[in-house]
Amino acid sequence: MKSKNLSEKILKSVKGKGFKYIELPSVIETNHIVQRSGENFRKFIFSFIDQNGNELCLRPDLTIVSCLRYLESNLRGKEKIFYSGQAFRKSQNRKDSIIRNQIGFEIIGSKDEKNDDKEIINTSLNSLKNLKYTSGTLTLGNVEIFKLLISKLDIPTRWKLRLSRHFWREDYFNDLLKRLETNSDVDPTIVEIDKKRYLKMLKGDKNSIVAERSIEEILKRFDKKIKDPRRPSKGRNVSKIIKEFLKIKCPINKAADVLNKFFKKYQINLVVDQRYFPTSVNRTSKLNVVFSTSFGRQLEYYTGMVFKIDIKLNNKIKNIINGGRYDQLISDLGSKKQISAVGAALNLNY
Amino acid sequence: MKNIINIGIPSKGRLRKDVLNIFKKKKLKLVSERGERDLIGSIKNKSNIKILYLHAREIIQRLGDGSLDIGFSGFDLLKEGEINIQKKINLVKKYEFGKATLVVAIPDPWIDVQTVADLEEIAFEFRDKKKKKLRVATKYPNLTKEFLFSKGVTQFQLVESLGATEAYPFTGSANLITDISSTGETIKSNNLRILKDGEILKSQACIFTSKKNFKKKGLKALVKLLTK
């Protein structure tokens, strides 16, 4: 933990931007985390069973806890909040601390999304003024542009969903692209064999249930799948477009221009305006501002603008702030309607 | 007591028979005072060796805590163990028996599911349309979790099984299973089908030693004899 003095200065500067301080619980239901990030995320969390048999865990992340607070307190309308505290997470790297000291700030439930994105970035930049550093980079990405691109590509719907769902898991995403190139998820021989069963099952009781799936449901999906033929060359072409897209990295003021040229080159019906980005200034404070299409893959819940700030401190590059938009998170946690949310966390363990 | 070598042998099943054969071939006569069901034994004329007949899973645990010096068990059970246990165990040799594969199996009538990628879609359908988690019954929660996650299946819930896992999808306890299979017959006869890319781990019988006690007198020579 850096000096209390520094932490207080940062908190003061966030408060000065009109954010309201809130306290967050240290322990939450494990299910909230596992439902978001999957069973495998268990290896990163400190979980335990309480006297009533409920599985709880130390908060591995402050954002989820903050969104849960908004949801469970039945809050409505816009809230600008900030908090500070520890997040507890196991790491495969022994040198990493399991306790992460963070200061977070968020705007939840607002309808002015573009301006909120700007405000979160400005608040982040303002907080940085309390740190002594020589230079750094503000990297901006946008998960929404990636999803829009996928929606325009000539591939079956199930592939669109698959690629969108796994954008944040880079290794698996690359495996998916390889599979897209070879079309190996549909084996013609097996399809032929199963087709006979399909015809037989069509004549049977379609309402009967097998392991919680109705025969009708199974047949419908089978039918849809075999009607989705795709030449390997098509898959290869789509994979090439995605790979090329993910290589785009440029100064922020060129972002719209570079993206539009890319869309035109591959005849993709998309246009992006420079106003789409929260800033068009290539240099702010001591930071270079760049746009990167592949950035934003570290957390599943980001849905739009994402950013990180790395600074040079004592000749070492340190990641200091991460943030972005997560408009689905509160509804994924149980809200009936979608509630917009954008925020950032400042890492005090640098 | 300090120089007694403790050997763990599976207490039942095919694995026990095959391990006992190793001792027979090496002319090491196993003796049990209270007959075949005795869980503690020794080797004739080797007063420094104690034999303990344990569950194959427990052999891994006891090697990990150092209460066994040598143990025979399955490679699958080592890999399923917690990482801090695995680190304390040496794999000395893989034998040519006890071969089996840990696989993902689904109900055979799910004809639209051929690969783990299909399963990933089904998992999201369960979450989004049925508001439920896809439930996977297994005796291997750690290996199953790692495998499914590496293949993109993140939305699932594990149901830990203690036996007869193949029945789980048809009793409402789970939707699919992962289980160890040597010929695939049991899976097939229970109306299940192994996914095309559903192989999690190839396993076989192994001899292990506990890292903690590897310097015990006579242990190296005994291991050499059992693995020759």
Chai-1 contact restraints between the chains, C-beta under 6 A:
chainA,res_idxA,chainB,res_idxB,connection_type,confidence,min_distance_angstrom,max_distance_angstrom,comment,restraint_id
A,G38,B,T154,contact,1.0,0.0,6.0,A-B,restraint_1
A,E39,B,K145,contact,1.0,0.0,6.0,A-B,restraint_2
A,N40,B,K145,contact,1.0,0.0,6.0,A-B,restraint_3
A,N40,B,F149,contact,1.0,0.0,6.0,A-B,restraint_4
A,R158,B,E121,contact,1.0,0.0,6.0,A-B,restraint_5
A,H166,B,G152,contact,1.0,0.0,6.0,A-B,restraint_6
A,Y172,B,G152,contact,1.0,0.0,6.0,A-B,restraint_7
A,D185,B,T115,contact,1.0,0.0,6.0,A-B,restraint_8
A,D185,B,A117,contact,1.0,0.0,6.0,A-B,restraint_9
A,I190,B,Q114,contact,1.0,0.0,6.0,A-B,restraint_10
A,D194,B,I111,contact,1.0,0.0,6.0,A-B,restraint_11
A,R197,B,I111,contact,1.0,0.0,6.0,A-B,restraint_12
A,V210,B,P107,contact,1.0,0.0,6.0,A-B,restraint_13
A,V210,B,P109,contact,1.0,0.0,6.0,A-B,restraint_14
A,A211,B,P107,contact,1.0,0.0,6.0,A-B,restraint_15
A,A211,B,P169,contact,1.0,0.0,6.0,A-B,restraint_16
A,A211,B,N175,contact,1.0,0.0,6.0,A-B,restraint_17
A,E212,B,N175,contact,1.0,0.0,6.0,A-B,restraint_18
A,I218,B,W110,contact,1.0,0.0,6.0,A-B,restraint_19
A,I218,B,D112,contact,1.0,0.0,6.0,A-B,restraint_20
A,R221,B,D112,contact,1.0,0.0,6.0,A-B,restraint_21
A,F222,B,I111,contact,1.0,0.0,6.0,A-B,restraint_22
A,F222,B,D112,contact,1.0,0.0,6.0,A-B,restraint_23
A,K225,B,D112,contact,1.0,0.0,6.0,A-B,restraint_24
